[in-house]
Amino acid sequence: MTQIADAETLKKLWDMISSIKVAMLTSQDGGHLRSRPMVAAQKDFQGELFFFTRASAHKVDEVAGQAQVGVSYADADHQNYVSLSGTAAVVRDPALVHAHWSEAMRTWFPKGKDDPEIAILRVKVDQAEYWDAPSSTMVYLYGYAKALTTGHAPHPGDNQKVLIA
């Protein structure tokens, strides 16, 4: 069942994805899906993700041709997974760059936040799905014992599809 995201759900999504850090952004390139690692550059989540990119990067051309993208986060150690889908757009707005800039970005943009090559890839998220499963060894062992003795799988944790308004 899909629910409409409320403030609590948006916070849960942000708590999950901000702890993972690196996402895989998937776009279409000549009829093929192509993914690359990206890091969201923001302090909270209100239905949009912001990624710094070079204006001349190939992904800029990809989203100009086909704006639908997927963004996925995975933390196998804690059994947290998030999949987001939405529409990407390249934004050349100095105010947005300044709002989301962190000094760590200088690694990729040595000229700083006024680098003329900086662009923001904004993803307006339409839908999200997350899996938040217990990850401790004891919970896993309990689940294994339950499956072995009852023939039924344990409750795998929280899974929810969410529409982002």
C-alpha positions in Angstrom: 0.0 0.0 0.0 1.3 3.4 -0.9 0.9 6.3 1.5 1.2 10.1 1.0 4.3 11.4 2.7 3.8 13.5 5.8 6.5 15.4 7.7 7.3 12.3 9.8 7.8 10.2 6.8 10.0 12.8 5.1 12.1 12.9 8.2 12.4 9.1 8.3 13.5 9.1 4.7 16.1 11.8 5.4 17.4 10.1 8.5 17.9 6.9 6.4 19.5 8.6 3.3 21.6 11.1 5.2 23.3 8.4 7.2 24.2 6.5 4.0 25.8 9.5 2.3 26.6 8.1 -1.2 23.7 7.4 -3.5 23.6 5.8 -7.0 21.9 8.1 -9.4 20.5 6.3 -12.5 19.6 8.1 -15.7 19.1 7.0 -19.3 21.9 7.3 -21.8 20.9 6.4 -25.4 18.3 3.8 -24.3 20.5 2.3 -21.6 20.4 2.8 -17.9 23.5 4.3 -16.4 24.3 4.8 -12.7 27.0 6.8 -10.9 27.8 7.6 -7.3 26.6 11.0 -6.0 26.3 12.7 -2.6 23.3 14.9 -1.8 24.3 18.4 -0.8 21.6 19.5 1.7 20.7 19.5 5.4 17.2 18.1 5.2 14.7 16.6 2.8 11.4 18.2 1.7 10.9 16.2 -1.5 13.9 17.3 -3.5 17.5 16.2 -3.6 20.4 18.5 -4.7 23.6 17.2 -6.2 26.6 19.3 -7.3 27.8 18.5 -10.8 29.9 20.0 -13.5 27.8 21.8 -16.1 29.8 20.0 -18.8 29.3 16.5 -17.3 27.6 13.9 -19.5 24.8 13.3 -17.0 23.7 16.9 -17.7 23.0 15.9 -21.3 21.3 12.7 -20.2 18.8 14.4 -17.9 18.2 17.1 -20.6 17.2 14.3 -22.9 15.2 12.2 -20.4 14.5 13.8 -17.0 13.2 10.6 -15.2 15.9 9.4 -12.8 16.2 6.9 -10.0 18.3 7.4 -6.8 19.1 4.5 -4.6 20.8 4.3 -1.2 22.0 1.0 0.5 23.4 0.3 3.9 23.8 -3.4 4.2 25.4 -3.3 7.6 22.2 -1.7 9.1 19.7 -3.3 6.6 18.5 0.2 5.4 17.6 0.7 1.8 15.9 3.5 0.0 14.8 3.8 -3.6 13.6 7.2 -5.0 12.3 8.1 -8.4 11.7 11.5 -9.8 12.4 14.2 -12.3 15.8 15.8 -12.7 16.7 19.3 -13.9 20.0 21.1 -14.1 19.9 24.4 -12.3 22.5 27.2 -12.7 21.5 29.3 -9.7 24.3 30.9 -7.7 22.0 31.4 -4.7 21.2 27.6 -4.7 24.9 26.8 -5.0 25.7 29.1 -2.0 22.9 27.7 0.0 24.1 24.1 -0.4 27.9 24.6 -0.6 30.1 22.9 1.9 33.9 23.3 1.9 34.3 19.7 1.1 32.9 20.5 -2.4 36.2 22.3 -3.1 37.7 18.9 -3.8 35.7 18.8 -7.1 35.4 22.6 -7.6 38.8 24.1 -6.6 37.7 27.6 -7.6 35.1 27.5 -4.8 31.4 28.2 -4.9 31.8 30.8 -7.7 33.3 28.2 -10.1 31.6 28.8 -13.5 31.5 25.0 -14.0 29.2 24.4 -11.0 25.6 23.3 -11.6 23.1 21.7 -9.3 21.3 18.6 -10.4 17.9 19.0 -8.6 15.8 15.8 -8.3 12.1 16.4 -7.5 11.2 13.1 -5.9 7.8 11.7 -7.0 7.9 8.4 -5.2 10.1 6.6 -2.6 10.2 3.1 -1.2 12.2 2.1 1.8 13.2 -1.0 3.7 14.2 -0.7 7.3 15.0 -4.1 8.7 16.4 -5.2 12.0 20.1 -5.7 11.6 21.4 -7.2 14.8 22.8 -10.7 15.0 20.4 -11.6 17.7 17.4 -10.5 15.6 18.7 -12.5 12.7 19.3 -15.6 14.8 15.8 -15.3 16.2 14.4 -15.0 12.7 16.3 -18.1 11.6 15.1 -20.1 14.6 11.5 -19.0 14.0 11.7 -20.0 10.3 13.3 -23.3 11.2 10.8 -24.2 13.9 7.6 -22.8 12.5 8.2 -22.9 8.7 7.3 -19.2 8.5 9.6 -16.3 7.8 9.9 -13.7 10.4 8.6 -10.1 9.9 11.4 -8.6 7.8 11.1 -5.1 9.1 9.5 -2.0 7.8 8.8 -1.6 4.0 6.8 1.3 2.7 6.0 3.0 -0.6 5.5 6.7 -0.3 4.2 9.3 -2.7 5.9 12.7 -2.4 3.5 15.6 -3.0 
